[in-house]
Amino acid sequence: MIEEQPGEQALYIKRGGLYSHQSQWNKALADFTRAQSLGDPVRVGFEFGLMYYRMGEYPLALKELSRYLELY
């Protein structure tokens, strides 16, 4: 789907979330970073927060999740 719609932020967020769930941090980070450039960067905050939580980076997770929750 990304090949068909390379400018669709939600697709990168979704794929990055799958990579994060599989502990493929570099791939997740690449997709989340790309997603930030395609739309509102705060929309990526939830998945960024989950990834950082899974990595044990709790201060970064809290920062991202807090920013996301403030908006939504």
Protein Blocks (a to p, Z undefined) as FASTA:
>chain_A
ZZmmmmlmklmmmmmmmmmmnopaklmmmmmmmmmmnmcfklmmmmmmmmmmmnopamlm
mmmmmmmmmmZZ
